[in-house]
Amino acid sequence: MTFLDIAQFQNSRHDWRESLENTGTFWQRNQQLLAPVQCGATFIPEAYNLENGPTRALAALDFIINTLGMRTLRFGMRWNTLQPKKDIFEFEVYRPLLQYCFDNGVSITLAAGPIKSPGWPEQFVPDWVLSELSSIPAKNTVIEVNSELSHRAHAWISRLTLYISREFSLSELTNITTIQIENELANPFGKWCWVMSDEFALSIVDTIDLYLPGRKILYNSAGRFNLRQLTTLILKHKNPRRCILGLDYYYTNDSTIKHPFHQYFNGNTIGLPWHAMIAQTQLISQKYGFALEVTEAQMEPWGRSQAPGNSIQSLQYIILQSRRFLQICDPWKLYIGLWGIDRFANIFLDGTQTSQHIMMKNTIAQINGLCVDQPNLQ
């Protein structure tokens, strides 16, 4: 049986009506609400044809940082990109991109797995590593701290963080402010649908602390579905204030779009009895002092649902909805990460942007404090 969060449902209806306003009216009516918000994104280098060199990815970063005004990025690194074969270590594929972020003062959330990193198919363990295991964990397996794959993952993340700590200066490394421990670690999704035990996650934190100590630790939830599990994990930390709980918010997809008013019935408004309410999570965050963010706010189409990433109304809606998750946080914590920025940047690099994309670009830049001439094209 599913339950409806009445408060969130009412908020969804209000925000949808509000998102119908033209950009000028929307900004005038919500400027104070959005003043403390910072829009960032997840940057996935593999989205830019890295086999042809870093030129396109660097152009995308220039657009993301200097045109959209994004000062915080979740930077995805994949084990199978860095180590495609046992005797190969290819950090040079990421180095110029990470250096560009450092040179421009961008705050980095390092999302290097080790097993689950942002983007499909979610798990990025190299095939050669899997072939050396006595057996590959079955789908939906919980990866425990003493498992064979866990030992390989610890060895890898230790090698990677040691390398990064030696390759960049201390001043450059201060830009790495946060480390994500696996992407949606409690969500059985992707090629293998593996999930991680709390003990595994905490042990990865200990390993990373050997070479990149003291960073904030990010855990992200697939909508409301994993909020309770991740809150429990955060409270196992010696210092929960070190942690950030991120919400991944997708309001529409290929399955739900066929239903009337699908935008109101999403992972924030409906759930099972054991799924934490948004308000509950906010109160626990306030009590124990860990931060909240929206790690992924949908700005990318999903199947037949083509509005995200192509519609100013969709962008305005997800920003208002995401802002509600952050409503009791201190101002500096009001971070919304837009998912789909790689596709969005590629549209502008290819010169195929529409008037809707231009309004979206200007709205993001405006939220991030850049002065833009926002035309009323609606």
C-alpha positions, 0 to 999 in steps of 0.5 A: 500500500502506498501513502500520500504525503499530503503536505508535499502533494499540496506543495507540488500543486502550488509549485506547478502552477507557479512554474507556469509563470513567465520567467520575469514574473517567476523571478520577481515572485520567488527572488527572495526564496531563491536568493540563498540557493546555489545551482551546481551539477554533476559533471560526467567527463565520459559524456564528452568523447574523451577518446578524442581528448579533453577539448570538448569536455574543457569547453563544456566546463567553461560553459558550466562554470563561466556561463551558468555560474556554477561554483560547485560540481560533483565530479564523477570518476569511474574505476573502469575508465581509470583502470581499463586493464590490470596494468594500466592506470589512466589518470591523465584522462581526468587530470586537465578537467580536474585542474581546470576546476581547481584553477577556477576555484570550483568546489568539488564533490569527488564521486569516485565510487569506488563501485557505484559512480554517477551515470548508467549503468551505475556500477563501474567495476572493471571487467578484469576485476570481476573476472578475477573474483572467485564469483561475481556477486549476484544481482541485488547482493548487499556488498559486505565489508569483508567480501572479496569485492569489498577488499578489491574496492578498498585497495582501489580507492586507497590507490586513487586517493593516494595518487590524487593527494600526491599529484596536486598541491595542498591549496588545490586539494582544498577545492575537494571539499566533499567525498561521495561514498558510492552513488545511491548506495542503498538503491538497487539500481543499474546493471548489477543492482548492488547495494552497500552495507553500512559497515562497508560505507563507513570503512570506505570513509576510513580508507579515504581519510588516510589520504584526503582527510576531513572532507564532508561525506555525501550520501544520496537517496533515490527520492524518499525511498532511502532517506531513513536508511541513510539517516541511520547510516549518518548517525553511525558516524562519530560526527554526523555534522560531517555528513551531507544527506542528498536527495535525488529528485525526479518528478517524471519518467517514462512510466508515470507520464501516461498518468494524469497529473503525473507531476504531482505523484512522484518520489517526494509525494508518494511512498511506502509506510516505511519511507521517511517523510521530507519533514521528518528528515528535515527535523532529524537533520536539524537535531543532529546537525548534518546538512541537506542538499538536492544532489540530483534535480531532474533536468534530463528527459526520461523516455517519453517524458521530454520536458526535463532539460528542454522546458523552462517550466520544468526547470522552474518546477524542479527548482521550487520543489528542490528548494522545499527540501532545503527549507530549514537549512542554513543559507550556505547549505542551500545547494541544488545539483542539476542532473543532465548538465552534460546533455545541456552543455552539449546542446549549446556546444552543438549550437542546437539550443532552442528559446526554451534552452536559452531561458533555462540557461539564463535562469540558472545563471541568474540564480547563481548571481550572474547578471543576465538579460532574461528575455520574456519569450513565453 
